[in-house]
Each structure stands twice: as C-alpha cells, then as structure tokens.
C-alpha cells in the first residue's frame, strides 16, 4: 500500500512541478503516473550504477552530485516518454530538487503512520 501511496504522491508532485517550473511539462495525470513509474524504475536500476561510477565526485561534492544524477534521470526519461518534456538540464535539476523534498516529506509521513507490532 505504501508503494501505491508514493506513486500517487510523486505523480501529483510531477503535475505540481509543471505549474512551478517553466520548461517542465507533463500533459496529464495519466502521463504523470507513467512518468513516476518509469523514473522510479530508472532510479532503482540505473541510479545505483551511476552513483558507484561517480563515487569520487560524490565524495568531493558532499553528495550534491546525486542531485545532478537525479536530474539526468529525469532528462533521459523525457527523451523516450510521450507527454513528458524537459527543456534542458536546469528545469530537470529544479524538478529533481522538488521531487527530493517531496520524497523526504512522504517518507516522514509514511514512517509516522507505521503501525507498531507488539510481540
């Protein structure tokens, strides 16, 4: 159930980002669901490889290069998804920062709602 909640929240965040950042376009909620799914899959598969490959840069930048990796994943996803357009790296970076903040808030909300199991 938490995965479904994260998926819906990330899709809504993508639609909100289209209102905030010029150059970041998601045509509808349906496309936002698809984009959130594809970006989630890319984050699960490609992102760990990129983080390992850029580990020295990540250490030197104190982790800020991970935001650039997230922006790159958004930008790459926009190249092969219909209904999703990112006009450059700067809108992708701004969207990555907003999605990161959304993820932090979502994790905090879902962690508080975790039921306690008494054993």
Backbone as JSON Lines, residues from 0, in Angstrom:
{"i":0,"aa":"X","n":[0.82,-1.19,0.0],"ca":[0.0,0.0,0.0],"c":[0.87,1.26,0.0]}
{"i":1,"aa":"X","n":[2.02,1.2,0.67],"ca":[2.9,2.37,0.72],"c":[3.48,2.7,-0.65]}
{"i":2,"aa":"X","n":[3.76,1.67,-1.43],"ca":[4.29,1.91,-2.78],"c":[3.26,2.64,-3.62]}
{"i":3,"aa":"X","n":[2.01,2.24,-3.51],"ca":[0.93,2.89,-4.25],"c":[0.79,4.35,-3.81]}
{"i":4,"aa":"X","n":[0.88,4.59,-2.51],"ca":[0.78,5.97,-1.99],"c":[1.94,6.82,-2.51]}
{"i":5,"aa":"X","n":[3.14,6.26,-2.5],"ca":[4.3,7.01,-3.03],"c":[4.13,7.31,-4.51]}
{"i":6,"aa":"X","n":[3.6,6.36,-5.24],"ca":[3.4,6.52,-6.68],"c":[2.42,7.67,-6.96]}
{"i":7,"aa":"X","n":[1.31,7.69,-6.23],"ca":[0.3,8.74,-6.41],"c":[0.87,10.09,-5.99]}
{"i":8,"aa":"X","n":[1.57,10.15,-4.86],"ca":[2.14,11.41,-4.38],"c":[3.18,11.94,-5.36]}
{"i":9,"aa":"X","n":[4.05,11.08,-5.87],"ca":[5.05,11.51,-6.84],"c":[4.4,11.98,-8.14]}
{"i":10,"aa":"X","n":[3.33,11.33,-8.55],"ca":[2.62,11.77,-9.75],"c":[2.0,13.14,-9.55]}
{"i":11,"aa":"X","n":[1.4,13.36,-8.39],"ca":[0.83,14.67,-8.08],"c":[1.93,15.74,-8.01]}
{"i":12,"aa":"X","n":[3.09,15.37,-7.46],"ca":[4.21,16.31,-7.39],"c":[4.69,16.67,-8.79]}
{"i":13,"aa":"X","n":[4.72,15.7,-9.7],"ca":[5.12,15.99,-11.07],"c":[4.17,16.99,-11.72]}
{"i":14,"aa":"X","n":[2.87,16.84,-11.46],"ca":[1.91,17.79,-12.01],"c":[2.08,19.17,-11.38]}
{"i":15,"aa":"X","n":[2.38,19.21,-10.09],"ca":[2.61,20.5,-9.42],"c":[3.86,21.18,-9.97]}
{"i":16,"aa":"X","n":[4.87,20.4,-10.26],"ca":[6.12,20.96,-10.79],"c":[5.88,21.63,-12.13]}
{"i":17,"aa":"X","n":[4.95,21.09,-12.93],"ca":[4.66,21.72,-14.23],"c":[4.12,23.12,-14.06]}
{"i":18,"aa":"X","n":[3.47,23.4,-12.92],"ca":[2.94,24.74,-12.67],"c":[4.01,25.69,-12.15]}
{"i":19,"aa":"X","n":[5.07,25.14,-11.59],"ca":[6.11,25.96,-10.95],"c":[7.28,26.24,-11.88]}
{"i":20,"aa":"X","n":[7.73,25.24,-12.62],"ca":[8.96,25.33,-13.4],"c":[8.64,25.42,-14.89]}
{"i":21,"aa":"X","n":[9.03,26.53,-15.52],"ca":[8.87,26.59,-16.98],"c":[9.85,25.64,-17.66]}
{"i":22,"aa":"X","n":[9.37,24.98,-18.69],"ca":[10.22,24.03,-19.4],"c":[10.07,22.6,-18.91]}
{"i":23,"aa":"X","n":[9.2,22.39,-17.93],"ca":[8.92,21.05,-17.41],"c":[7.43,20.8,-17.64]}
{"i":24,"aa":"X","n":[7.12,19.87,-18.55],"ca":[5.73,19.67,-18.97],"c":[5.34,18.2,-18.83]}
{"i":25,"aa":"X","n":[4.25,17.97,-18.11],"ca":[3.59,16.66,-18.07],"c":[2.15,16.94,-18.49]}
{"i":26,"aa":"X","n":[1.69,16.28,-19.54],"ca":[0.42,16.65,-20.16],"c":[-0.81,16.34,-19.31]}
{"i":27,"aa":"X","n":[-0.8,15.25,-18.56],"ca":[-1.99,14.9,-17.78],"c":[-1.58,14.01,-16.61]}
{"i":28,"aa":"X","n":[-2.57,13.72,-15.74],"ca":[-2.29,12.86,-14.6],"c":[-1.93,11.45,-15.06]}
{"i":29,"aa":"X","n":[-2.54,11.01,-16.15],"ca":[-2.22,9.69,-16.71],"c":[-0.73,9.63,-17.08]}
{"i":30,"aa":"X","n":[-0.25,10.67,-17.77],"ca":[1.17,10.7,-18.14],"c":[2.05,10.85,-16.9]}
{"i":31,"aa":"X","n":[1.56,11.57,-15.89],"ca":[2.32,11.72,-14.65],"c":[2.48,10.37,-13.96]}
{"i":32,"aa":"X","n":[1.46,9.52,-14.0],"ca":[1.57,8.17,-13.43],"c":[2.63,7.36,-14.16]}
{"i":33,"aa":"X","n":[2.63,7.46,-15.5],"ca":[3.62,6.73,-16.29],"c":[5.02,7.25,-16.03]}
{"i":34,"aa":"X","n":[5.17,8.57,-15.99],"ca":[6.48,9.17,-15.73],"c":[7.0,8.76,-14.36]}
{"i":35,"aa":"X","n":[6.13,8.81,-13.34],"ca":[6.56,8.42,-11.99],"c":[6.99,6.96,-11.96]}
{"i":36,"aa":"X","n":[6.3,6.11,-12.68],"ca":[6.66,4.69,-12.73],"c":[8.01,4.5,-13.42]}
{"i":37,"aa":"X","n":[8.2,5.13,-14.57],"ca":[9.45,4.97,-15.32],"c":[10.62,5.57,-14.56]}
{"i":38,"aa":"X","n":[10.44,6.75,-13.98],"ca":[11.51,7.37,-13.21],"c":[11.84,6.52,-11.98]}
{"i":39,"aa":"X","n":[10.84,5.94,-11.36],"ca":[11.08,5.04,-10.23],"c":[11.88,3.82,-10.64]}
{"i":40,"aa":"X","n":[11.56,3.25,-11.79],"ca":[12.31,2.09,-12.29],"c":[13.74,2.48,-12.64]}
{"i":41,"aa":"X","n":[13.91,3.63,-13.29],"ca":[15.27,4.09,-13.6],"c":[16.06,4.36,-12.32]}
{"i":42,"aa":"X","n":[15.4,4.93,-11.31],"ca":[16.08,5.16,-10.03],"c":[16.48,3.84,-9.37]}
{"i":43,"aa":"X","n":[15.69,2.81,-9.57],"ca":[16.0,1.52,-8.95],"c":[17.1,0.77,-9.69]}
{"i":44,"aa":"X","n":[17.18,0.96,-11.0],"ca":[18.11,0.18,-11.8],"c":[19.38,0.95,-12.18]}
{"i":45,"aa":"X","n":[19.22,2.14,-12.76],"ca":[20.35,2.89,-13.31],"c":[21.04,3.75,-12.25]}
{"i":46,"aa":"X","n":[20.29,4.35,-11.36],"ca":[20.86,5.29,-10.38],"c":[21.95,4.67,-9.52]}
{"i":47,"aa":"X","n":[21.79,3.44,-8.98],"ca":[22.87,2.87,-8.19],"c":[24.18,2.71,-8.99]}
{"i":48,"aa":"X","n":[24.05,2.34,-10.24],"ca":[25.25,2.21,-11.08],"c":[25.94,3.57,-11.29]}
{"i":49,"aa":"X","n":[25.13,4.59,-11.54],"ca":[25.7,5.92,-11.73],"c":[26.34,6.45,-10.45]}
{"i":50,"aa":"X","n":[25.75,6.16,-9.32],"ca":[26.31,6.61,-8.05],"c":[27.65,5.93,-7.78]}
{"i":51,"aa":"X","n":[27.74,4.64,-8.08],"ca":[29.01,3.94,-7.89],"c":[30.08,4.48,-8.85]}
{"i":52,"aa":"X","n":[29.7,4.73,-10.1],"ca":[30.65,5.23,-11.08],"c":[31.13,6.65,-10.74]}
{"i":53,"aa":"X","n":[30.29,7.44,-10.12],"ca":[30.65,8.82,-9.79],"c":[30.97,9.0,-8.32]}
{"i":54,"aa":"X","n":[31.33,7.93,-7.64],"ca":[31.59,8.0,-6.2],"c":[32.65,9.02,-5.81]}
{"i":55,"aa":"X","n":[33.78,9.12,-6.52],"ca":[34.76,10.15,-6.13],"c":[34.2,11.57,-6.22]}
{"i":56,"aa":"X","n":[33.44,11.84,-7.27],"ca":[32.83,13.17,-7.42],"c":[31.79,13.4,-6.33]}
{"i":57,"aa":"X","n":[31.04,12.37,-6.0],"ca":[30.03,12.47,-4.96],"c":[30.67,12.8,-3.61]}
{"i":58,"aa":"X","n":[31.79,12.17,-3.33],"ca":[32.5,12.45,-2.07],"c":[33.02,13.89,-2.07]}
{"i":59,"aa":"X","n":[33.61,14.31,-3.18],"ca":[34.16,15.67,-3.27],"c":[33.08,16.75,-3.16]}
{"i":60,"aa":"X","n":[31.9,16.49,-3.7],"ca":[30.82,17.48,-3.67],"c":[29.9,17.29,-2.47]}
{"i":61,"aa":"X","n":[30.29,16.4,-1.57],"ca":[29.49,16.11,-0.36],"c":[28.06,15.68,-0.7]}
{"i":62,"aa":"X","n":[27.92,14.94,-1.77],"ca":[26.64,14.35,-2.14],"c":[25.79,15.19,-3.07]}
{"i":63,"aa":"X","n":[26.21,16.4,-3.39],"ca":[25.4,17.25,-4.27],"c":[25.33,16.72,-5.69]}
{"i":64,"aa":"X","n":[26.3,15.94,-6.1],"ca":[26.27,15.39,-7.45],"c":[25.13,14.38,-7.62]}
{"i":65,"aa":"X","n":[24.6,13.87,-6.53],"ca":[23.46,12.94,-6.63],"c":[22.24,13.68,-7.18]}
{"i":66,"aa":"X","n":[22.1,14.97,-6.85],"ca":[21.02,15.76,-7.44],"c":[21.19,15.86,-8.95]}
{"i":67,"aa":"X","n":[22.41,15.99,-9.4],"ca":[22.65,16.04,-10.84],"c":[22.31,14.7,-11.49]}
{"i":68,"aa":"X","n":[22.58,13.61,-10.8],"ca":[22.22,12.29,-11.32],"c":[20.7,12.16,-11.41]}
{"i":69,"aa":"X","n":[19.99,12.63,-10.4],"ca":[18.52,12.59,-10.43],"c":[17.98,13.44,-11.57]}
{"i":70,"aa":"X","n":[18.58,14.62,-11.79],"ca":[18.17,15.48,-12.89],"c":[18.43,14.79,-14.23]}
{"i":71,"aa":"X","n":[19.57,14.13,-14.34],"ca":[19.9,13.41,-15.56],"c":[18.89,12.3,-15.84]}
{"i":72,"aa":"X","n":[18.47,11.61,-14.8],"ca":[17.48,10.54,-14.98],"c":[16.16,11.13,-15.47]}
{"i":73,"aa":"X","n":[15.73,12.26,-14.9],"ca":[14.51,12.92,-15.38],"c":[14.64,13.34,-16.83]}
{"i":74,"aa":"X","n":[15.78,13.91,-17.16],"ca":[16.02,14.39,-18.51],"c":[16.03,13.23,-19.51]}
{"i":75,"aa":"X","n":[16.66,12.13,-19.15],"ca":[16.69,10.96,-20.03],"c":[15.29,10.37,-20.19]}
{"i":76,"aa":"X","n":[14.53,10.32,-19.11],"ca":[13.17,9.79,-19.19],"c":[12.31,10.61,-20.13]}
{"i":77,"aa":"X","n":[12.56,11.92,-20.18],"ca":[11.75,12.77,-21.06],"c":[12.05,12.53,-22.53]}
{"i":78,"aa":"X","n":[13.2,11.95,-22.83],"ca":[13.54,11.72,-24.23],"c":[12.76,10.57,-24.86]}
{"i":79,"aa":"X","n":[12.31,9.61,-24.04],"ca":[11.59,8.49,-24.64],"c":[10.17,8.31,-24.14]}
{"i":80,"aa":"X","n":[9.65,9.28,-23.41],"ca":[8.26,9.22,-22.96],"c":[7.43,10.29,-23.65]}
{"i":81,"aa":"X","n":[6.34,9.87,-24.26],"ca":[5.41,10.82,-24.85],"c":[4.64,11.53,-23.74]}
{"i":82,"aa":"X","n":[4.34,12.78,-23.93],"ca":[3.56,13.52,-22.94],"c":[4.39,14.07,-21.8]}
{"i":83,"aa":"X","n":[5.72,13.94,-21.87],"ca":[6.62,14.42,-20.83],"c":[7.79,15.1,-21.51]}
{"i":84,"aa":"X","n":[7.97,16.4,-21.2],"ca":[9.02,17.18,-21.85],"c":[9.8,17.95,-20.79]}
{"i":85,"aa":"X","n":[11.11,17.89,-20.89],"ca":[12.0,18.68,-20.05],"c":[12.92,19.45,-21.0]}
{"i":86,"aa":"X","n":[12.85,20.78,-20.95],"ca":[13.61,21.62,-21.88],"c":[14.96,22.01,-21.31]}
{"i":87,"aa":"X","n":[15.81,21.03,-21.05],"ca":[17.16,21.32,-20.6],"c":[17.47,20.78,-19.23]}
{"i":88,"aa":"X","n":[18.72,20.98,-18.84],"ca":[19.19,20.42,-17.58],"c":[18.72,21.23,-16.37]}
{"i":89,"aa":"X","n":[18.62,22.54,-16.51],"ca":[18.22,23.39,-15.37],"c":[16.8,23.08,-14.9]}
{"i":90,"aa":"X","n":[15.8,22.99,-15.8],"ca":[14.47,22.59,-15.32],"c":[14.48,21.18,-14.7]}
{"i":91,"aa":"X","n":[15.3,20.28,-15.25],"ca":[15.4,18.93,-14.69],"c":[16.01,18.98,-13.29]}
{"i":92,"aa":"X","n":[17.0,19.83,-13.08],"ca":[17.63,19.96,-11.76],"c":[16.65,20.56,-10.75]}
{"i":93,"aa":"X","n":[15.92,21.58,-11.15],"ca":[14.93,22.18,-10.25],"c":[13.84,21.16,-9.9]}
{"i":94,"aa":"X","n":[13.39,20.4,-10.88],"ca":[12.38,19.37,-10.63],"c":[12.93,18.28,-9.72]}
{"i":95,"aa":"X","n":[14.19,17.91,-9.9],"ca":[14.82,16.89,-9.06],"c":[14.87,17.35,-7.61]}
{"i":96,"aa":"X","n":[15.14,18.63,-7.38],"ca":[15.18,19.16,-6.01],"c":[13.79,19.11,-5.39]}
{"i":97,"aa":"X","n":[12.77,19.48,-6.15],"ca":[11.4,19.45,-5.62],"c":[10.96,18.01,-5.37]}
{"i":98,"aa":"X","n":[11.29,17.1,-6.28],"ca":[10.94,15.69,-6.07],"c":[11.67,15.11,-4.86]}
{"i":99,"aa":"X","n":[12.91,15.53,-4.63],"ca":[13.64,15.09,-3.45],"c":[12.92,15.56,-2.18]}
{"i":100,"aa":"X","n":[12.52,16.83,-2.15],"ca":[11.81,17.36,-0.98],"c":[10.48,16.64,-0.77]}
{"i":101,"aa":"X","n":[9.78,16.35,-1.86],"ca":[8.53,15.59,-1.77],"c":[8.79,14.21,-1.21]}
{"i":102,"aa":"X","n":[9.86,13.57,-1.64],"ca":[10.2,12.24,-1.15],"c":[10.52,12.26,0.35]}
{"i":103,"aa":"X","n":[11.25,13.27,0.79],"ca":[11.57,13.39,2.22],"c":[10.29,13.53,3.03]}
{"i":104,"aa":"X","n":[9.38,14.39,2.59],"ca":[8.11,14.58,3.31],"c":[7.25,13.32,3.28]}
{"i":105,"aa":"X","n":[7.22,12.65,2.12],"ca":[6.44,11.41,2.01],"c":[6.99,10.34,2.94]}
{"i":106,"aa":"X","n":[8.31,10.2,2.98],"ca":[8.92,9.21,3.87],"c":[8.61,9.52,5.33]}
{"i":107,"aa":"X","n":[8.63,10.79,5.69],"ca":[8.32,11.17,7.07],"c":[6.87,10.87,7.42]}
{"i":108,"aa":"X","n":[5.96,11.15,6.48],"ca":[4.53,10.89,6.73],"c":[4.26,9.39,6.84]}
{"i":109,"aa":"X","n":[4.82,8.62,5.93],"ca":[4.56,7.18,5.94],"c":[5.24,6.49,7.1]}
{"i":110,"aa":"X","n":[6.34,7.03,7.57],"ca":[7.02,6.45,8.72],"c":[6.21,6.66,9.99]}
{"i":111,"aa":"X","n":[5.57,7.81,10.12],"ca":[4.74,8.08,11.3],"c":[3.5,7.2,11.33]}
{"i":112,"aa":"X","n":[2.99,6.83,10.17],"ca":[1.78,6.02,10.1],"c":[2.03,4.54,10.24]}
{"i":113,"aa":"X","n":[3.28,4.14,10.4],"ca":[3.64,2.74,10.53],"c":[3.04,2.17,11.82]}
{"i":114,"aa":"X","n":[2.24,1.11,11.74],"ca":[1.67,0.55,12.97],"c":[2.74,-0.18,13.79]}
{"i":115,"aa":"X","n":[2.6,-0.08,15.09],"ca":[3.52,-0.76,15.99],"c":[3.03,-2.18,16.25]}
{"i":116,"aa":"X","n":[3.93,-3.11,16.17],"ca":[3.59,-4.51,16.4],"c":[4.11,-4.89,17.78]}
{"i":117,"aa":"X","n":[3.22,-5.33,18.62],"ca":[3.61,-5.77,19.96],"c":[3.84,-7.28,19.94]}
{"i":118,"aa":"X","n":[4.99,-7.66,20.39],"ca":[5.3,-9.1,20.41],"c":[5.63,-9.52,21.79]}
